[in-house]
Amino acid sequence: MSNCPFLNRLASAMSALKQLVRKLMPVCPVKLMGRLFNRAPKPTLTTLLNAETPPSQDNPLLQDMLDDLQANILKGHGRNFARHIFLRFKPGSELDARIWIAQLAKNSLTSAKQQAKQGQSYRSFGFDGGTFAHLALSNQGYDYLGVPAEKRPLPTNPQHRGDEVGYTNVFAEGMKSRQDELLDPPVNTWDSGYQQGIHATVILASDSESTLNRAEKNLLQSVEPIADVCAREEGKVLYREFQLDSGAQTLPVEHFGNVDGLSQPCFFGEQLDNAKNKYFDPAAPLSLVLVQDPMGNDQNSFGSFLAFRKLEQNVKGFDSTLDALAKEIGMSKGLASAMAVGRFQDGTPVVSSDKAGSGPGNNTFDYSDDRGGLRCPFQAHARKTNPRGESVSDNAGLDKTLEQERGHRIARRGIPYGGNLSDFNKPESLPEKNVGLLFVCYQSDPFEQFEFIQRRWSNNPYFLKPMLERDSNYDATGLDPLVGQKHPTAIGSAKAPANWPAAWDRPTRKVKTELSSFITMKGGEYFFSPSLSGLRSLANTNQ
């Protein structure tokens, strides 16, 4: 062949062509050629977890993960009745506890894939989804079960914070140890069941209260030989009818009478309705709440950190103080309430309107046209806990980018406790205690999410308007009037907000009425909701 002039010339040409291709595509010819033909790289589970555009819940790459993930994390369970049961396993029952948890995971706990199928059946045929069950472990629970350190979940620390800002694994420390940082009441004032160590919590839920009672009875009978019930809470969704501009509508509310559960992050494309703007977008990456579970089977095993707090509401005190605030300012009680909450009771954003009626459907608002806090005060609960781009600043302690601010979001899954909604036409009969919210939220890092919102926003009297931005009529924002907490013993600690608009879209004025401290934290803990395969692996006594 070497004596054939034609073949020699062809070989020389091929060699020159190869050298030219190498010069044009020095890194990876296959990838570069793919780009030339607009061939996007194939998605992987990792890319889907971090995608800003939520994938479809039917995406084939997600199915193994959803089959191993507990329900309620990516979407609320949607049942009207719930039981929250907090357990402490008995000494010497470690093996039996491991087996009990594994059996519960195998036979009773609800997966995210099951939840999706139940939702489709309900929407298509009206079928009841049945009893929902979920289990989460505290760090003390992991200790009790003998799970080694390398098999325990770690918060993601998405902003790579260090000791200089006090970053720590708050799940490992437990909520009791965070009292000084969260400004929680002293532990000895909590409900007695939460003062001791808690190993696990089980959430049961159903649309049938009788079915739920049977499920709870069976669960308690099965666990009685190996665990004590530290605390038990009954949750019930409250509904209230509102007369909206579009007609009458019945909506879920909390005990103060406000529509609850709005502006949640959406993790699947099916949940989105394209309602967004520059500062507000409900879309959220799965990684906002999901964490790899080292106890699980493989790379498809995920869980989420669960923060629980029992929040008691003084309905009578809040209602009467709203009355006093409205009279001192000279506005209607409904508008005063909207300025405190950030929305009218039917969900209408106060930044968008001075009257109720549009309801909770408008979530695309932001505060760019209300920079002075004259329509929606800076201290309003909704503005403090979801600033919609306002916290982005070069000021120390604030987020530098909108992506960072959005990274503090949590998936809220709370439910009211304490019975039916009060009759606000009978103010003398409104409850002062024993009603409230069983607050539950999921996240990938409780320090960066739940604690950031509570510490840096709700409890911070200078957020959203720092002292650096003084004006003649504004000294500080004040506490979040709903969930803001002041130091229980410190002198000169943060106070109730004192500056309120004199009317909608009018300058602020100082008032004497103090609207704060009508919600009291009565107990709580940090948990992790493991993958189902991780929980089933506890039956392996060689672990």
N, C-alpha and C positions, 0 to 999 in steps of 0.2 A: 504494500500500500504506500510505503514511503517513496516509491519510484513513480507514483501517479501524480502528475502536476495538478490536476483538477482537485484531487482529494487534499493535497498539501495546501492549496489556496483556500479550500473550504475550512480546513482545520485552523488555519491562521485567522480567517475571518471570525470563526466561532470564538477563538481565544480573545480576539480584540473586543468582541461583543460582550463576553463575560467580564472583561476588565472595565468596560464602560458601565455595565450594570452595577458592578461593585462600587464604582465611584459615585454613581447616582444614588445608590441605596446601600450605604456602608453599614447600617445597623441591622435591619431585618427586611430583606427583600419581600418576603411574603406579606408582612404587615403593611409595607409601603405600597405594594401593588393593590392590597385590599382597600387602602385609602383612595387610590386612584379610581377605583370602581365603586367608591362610596359604600364599602362594606364595613359597617360598624362591628366592633368586637362583640362576641357573644356575651350576654349578661351572665353574671354568676350570682350566687346567693349573697356574696359580700357586696357586690354593686347594688343589688336590690335593697339590702339593708340600709345602705347609705344614700340611696337615691332621693333627691329632693322632690321629685315627682313620684307620688305613691304608685306602686304597682297594683295590678288587679289581684284580688285575693284568690283568683282562680289560676294565677301564674303557676305553671308546673314546677318551677324551681322552689316555690314556697311550700309545697304541699307536705313534704316530710317535716319541715320545721313547724308548720301549723298543727300537724298531727301530734307533735311532741310538746307543744306549747300549751300552757293552761289558758282557759278562756278568761274573759273579763279584762285582760291587759290591753289588747288592741281595740276592743270594743266592749262597752258595758253589757252586763248580762241581761238587762232589760226587764227583770222580774219586779213585781210590785211588793213582794214581801221577802225579808232576808233575816237570817240569824248569823251573828258574828260570835263565834265561840273561841275562847282563849284558853289554852291548855298548858299545864305544867306536868311533865311526866314524872312518875314516882321513882324514887331511888331504887336501883336494882332491876328496873324494867327495861333497860336499854335495848336488849335483843327483841323483846316483845314489841316495843315501840317502833323499832325499825320495820318489823314484819307488818305491824298494823298500818303504818304509813304506806308501805309498798302495796299492800292489798287494797287500800283506799285508792291509790293511784291507778291500780289495775282495773278496779271494778266501778268506781264511783266518780272520780274527778272528771270534770268536763274539759275537753281539749278545744283549742281555738278552731280546729277544723269542724268538730261537732257543732260548735256554736254557730258557725257560718251556715251549715246545713240546716240547723234548727231555724235560723232566721229566714232562710229561703222558704222553708216549709210553712212558716207562719205567714209570710207575705203572700205566698201563692195560694195556700189552702186554709189558713187560719188555725193550723195545728199548734197546740200548746207545746212549748219546747221542753216541758218536764222540769225536773229538779236540777238546779245548777249546783255544783260543788267545786270548791277551790281550797287549796292548802298552801300555807306559807310558813317558813321557819325563821325564827330569830337567830342571831349569832349564838345566843345561849343554847338554843335548840341544836345547832350544829355541834356545839361543845358536848352537850349531853349525848348525842347520837354517836360521838366519836369520829366525826368526819374530819379527815386530815386537812391541813391548811391548803394543800395544792388542789383539793377538790371543792374548795369554797369559792363563791363568786366574788369578783372584784369590781367596784365601781369604775366607770370608764375614764373619769377625769378628763372630759373632752377639751377643756381649755388649758390643760397641762399646768395646773396651779401647784404651788409648793408650800413649804412651811411658812414662807413669808406672809401669806395671806391666811394662814391657819388651816390650810387644806388637810383633811383627814378622812379616813374611812369611817363615816359615821354609822354605817351598818354594824361594823365590828364593835364600835364603842357603845351602841345602844342609845335610845332616846333619853333615858334618865341622866346619862352623863353629859347631855347637851343642854341641860337646863339653863346654865348661865349664858350660853350663846343664843338660845332661842327665846330667852326671857320667860320661860315657862314658870307657872306657879311651883312652889316647893313640892317635892314628891309626896311628902306626908299629907298634902291636901288633896291628892288625887283620890279617885275612888279606890277602895281598898284592894280590889282585884288587880289593879294595875301597878300597885306599889311594889309587889314582889316580882321575881323574874318570871317571864313568860317564854315558853319554848316554841309554841306553834299557835297559829290561828286557822280556823276552818270557817269559810263563808259558805252558807247554804242559802239558796233563793228559789222562789217559785211564785207563780201567779195564783196559786191556790194555797191559802193559809193552812187548811187542813192537811194537804199533802206535805207542806213544809214541816208541820208539827210532827208528822209521822217520820219523816226523814231525820229530823233532829233527834227524836226519841231513839231511833235505831242507832244513830251515830253515838249518842251518849252512852247507850247500853254497851256498845262494842268497845268503847275506850275506857269505860269506868274502871276496869281492873288495873289499868296501867297509868292513868293520868287523873289529875284533879282539874276541875273547871275553875279557872281563876276568875273569869268574867264571862258574862253572856249578855248579848245585846240583841234587841228586836228592832229591826228596821222596817219602815213602811213608807212607800212613795206617797206623797201628799199631792192632791190635785185641787186646782182652783179654776173656776170659769171666769174668763175675762171678755169684756165687750170690746173687741178690736174694730178698727175701721173696716176690716174685711168681714166682720161678723163675729159671733160668739165662738170662743175657742177655749177648750179645757187644757191646761198646761201644768206640768209638775213644778212644785214650789217647795221652799224650805219654810221653817216655822215663823220667820218674820213676814212671810207672805209673798216673797219675791220669786219670780221664775228662776230656776236654778239649772246648772249644768250647761251653760251656753259657752260658745267659743272654744270648743274642744279641738285639740289637734286631730287631724284625719290621717290614717295610715294606709288606706286603700283607695284606689281610684274611684271605686263605686260610691264612696262617701262624699265625693266632691261634687259641687254644682257650679264650678268655675267662678264662684263669688270671692273675689280678692281684689286688693289694690296694692299700691306700692308698699304700704307698711303692714297690711294684714293679709295673711295667706294661711288658711287652715291646714294646708298640706304639711305633713311632717314625715321625716324619714323614720323608718322602723327602729333605727338605732337610737332614737330619742328615748325609747323605753326598754329596748331589748339588750340583754347581756348574755354572753356565752356562759352556759352552765357546765362547769368542769365535771360534774357528776354524771352528765348525760352520756348518751351513746356515742355521739359523733359531732361533727361540725354543724349538724342541723338542730342541736339541742340548745335552747335558749330559755331564759327566765327574765324576771324583772324585780327590781327593788320596790317594796310596798311600804309606804308610810301610812300609819294609822293614828288617828287622834279622835278622841271622844270630845266633842265641842258642845258644851251646854249653853243654851240660849236663854237669856232673861228677856222674854218677849214683852212683859209688862213694862220693865224699865226702859227698853229700847223704844217702845211705842210712846210712852209718856214723855221721854226726852226729845223725841222727834217733834211732838206737839209743842214743847217749850221752845225748841230751836226755830220751828216755823213761825211761832208768834213773835219771837225776838227779832227775827230777820224781817218779818212782814210778808211772808209768802205762804202758799198753800202747803199743807202737810205732805201732799203727794209729790210736789216739786222738791221740798226739803229732803224727803226720802230718796228721790231720784238722784239728788246731788250727793248724798251720802253713799249710795250704792253704785252710782254711775249709770243706772238704768231705772226707768219707772218699773213698778211692780210687774207689769205685763211684758217687760223685756225691752221696751223702747229705749234706745240710747239717748241719754239726756244731752249729750254733745250735739245730737242731730235735731232735737226738738224740745220745746218747752212744755209739751203735753204728751200724755200717753196715747196709745191707739194703734201705732204701727206694729207693735208686738216684737217678738224676738227674732224675726226673720232677717232683719238688717244687721249683718255682722261685718260688713265691709268698711265700716267707719274707722277713722283714726282721729287724732287730735291736732292735725296740722293747721286747722282753721281756728283752733282755740288755744293758742300758745300761752295766753294769760290765765288759763283756768277759770274763765268767767262763765262758761256754760256747764262744763263738767269740772268741778274743783279738782286740784291736784291730789287731794287726799281721798277721793272717791275710791271705793274698794276695787271696782273694775279697772280703774285707771292705774292704781297702784300695782295690782297683781298681773296686769296684761297691758303694759304701756304702749304697745303697738308702734315701736320705733322711737319713742321719746327718751328712752334711757341711753340711746347711742350718743356718746359724747366723748370728748377728750379729757373731761374732768376725771380726776382720780376716783377709782372705785366704780366707775360706770363702764358699760360695755362699749367697745370700740367699733363694733360692726353690728348690723341688724341680725346677721347669722348668729352671733354670740348671744344677743338678747333672746332670740327665738329658741336658743338651746336651753333656756331655763324652763320651758314649758313642761307641764305635767299632764298626765292622763287622769282626770278626776273621776272617781267612781263611788262617791259618797251616797248615803241614803239617810233620810231623817229618822229619828227615834223619838219615842215618848208619846205616841198616840196621834190623834187626829189634829187637823189644823184648827187653831183657835178662832173664836168668833170675835172679830175686831170691832163689832158693833157693841160689844160689852167689855170695855177696857178694864173694868174692875175685876173681871174674871180671868184676865190673861195670865198665863203661867210665868213664874219667876225662875223656876228650876225644873229639872227632870224632863226637859225636852231639848232637842238639839239635833246635831248632825253627827253621824258616824262617818267621819272624813276618811276617805281612802284615796290614795293616788299612787300611780306607777311611774317609774323613771329608771334611767340607766345609771344615775348618780345622785343620790339624795342630797349630798352636800351642795351640788351644783344646781339642783332643781328645787325640790321642796324647801330646803333650808335657805337657799339664796332668796327665794321669794319671801319667805317669812322674815328672815333677818335683815336683808339688804333693802327690801322694798316695804313690806307691811309695817315692820317695827321701826323703820328709819324715819324720824320726824322731818328730815331734810329732803326726802325723796317724795315727789319729783322735782321740787324746786330747791336746789341747794342754797346754803347761806351765801355762796359766792355770787348768786344772782339776786342780791337784795334789791328791793325797791321800798318806797316810803310806806307802803301799806302791807308789806308781806315779810314776816320774819322767819317763818318756817311752815312747812306743810302740815306737820303733825302726824299722829298715828293713823293707820288705816282704821276708820271708825267701826269696822266689823271685826276683823281678826287681828288687828294690831295689838301688841302686848308691850307694856312698859315693864321696867325692872321691878320685881315684887318688893324690893327693900331699898333700892338706891334713892338717895335724896337728889332732887333735881332731874329725875329721869324724864323720858319723853312724855309729852302730854297729849291730851285730846286736841284735834284741830280747832283752831280759834278763828280762822279766816274763811268766810263763806261769801259767795256773791250776794249782793243785796237784792238782786233779781236775776233772771236768766239773761246772760250776756251783759251784765253790769259789773262795775268794779266791786272788789271785795270789801267787807267790813269786818271788824273784830266783834266777836260775841262772847258772852260769859257762859252760855250753855255748853256743857262738855258731853259730846256724843262719842263715847268710847267705853270699852271694858264691859260690854253686855254679852260677850261670848267668853266663856271660861273653859280652858283646857282641863279636862278631868282625868286624863290618862292617855298613854299611847306607847308605841314601840315601832322600831324599824324591823321589817321582815324581808325575806327574799322568797319569791314564788318560783320554785325550781321547775325544770322540765319534768314531764311525766316519766321519761326514762330514767332521769336522775333519781326521782323518788322511788321508782321500782327497784333501782339498784341497791337500795338500802337493805333489801332482803338478802343480799350477798354478804354473809357474815365474815367473809375473808377480806372485805374491803378495809 
